[in-house]
Amino acid sequence: MTRSFTLADSHCFDENLIKSSGYRIGPFEIESVIMELPYVLECAVTAAPDEIRGQVVKATIVVAPGYEANQHLSLELQEFAKTESALYKAPRLIEFVKELPKTISGKIMRNKL
C-alpha cells in the first residue's frame, strides 16, 4: 500500500522551522554549515524567543577536544555562518555545552535545548 503525503503530515517539517522576522529558517542547513568548522564536534540549531523578531537562531555547540569554548569561537562561528549561508540565518545566540541531550537511539532532543 502506498501512502501519499498530505498537509496533515507537514507539521513534522514545520515544528523545527525557525520563524525570525518573517523568514522561515531550516535548522539543518545551518547545522551543516556550522559542522564544517574544525572546533565543532556536535551542534544543534533551535529557535529561541525574541521580543522583536519573534524567534532567533540559537546554536548549541559541543566543542571538539583540544579547543576551548570562548567568546572568540562564538564570534568566529557567527561570521562563518554569515558568509557561508545568509546574514539572517546566522546564530544570534550561541551556547557551549559538554554534551547534547539525546534519546536512547542517539537522536538529539531539541525540545530540551
C-alpha positions, 0 to 999 in steps of 0.5 A: 500500500502506498501512502501519499503525503498530505498537509496533515503530515507537514507539521513534522517539517514545520515544528523545527522551522525557525520563524525570525522576522518573517523568514522561515529558517531550516535548522539543518542547513545551518547545522551543516554549515556550522559542522564544517568548522574544525572546533565543532564536534556536535551542534544543534540549531533551535529557535529561541524567543525574541521580543522583536523578531519573534524567534532567533537562531540559537546554536548549541555547540559541543566543542571538539577536544583540544579547543576551548569554548570562548567568546572568540569561537562564538564570534568566529562561528557567527561570521562563518555562518554569515558568509557561508549561508545568509546574514539572517540565518546566522546564530544570534545566540550561541551556547557551549555545552559538554554534551547534547541531550539525546534519546536512547537511539542517539537522536538529539532532543531539541525540545530540551535545548 
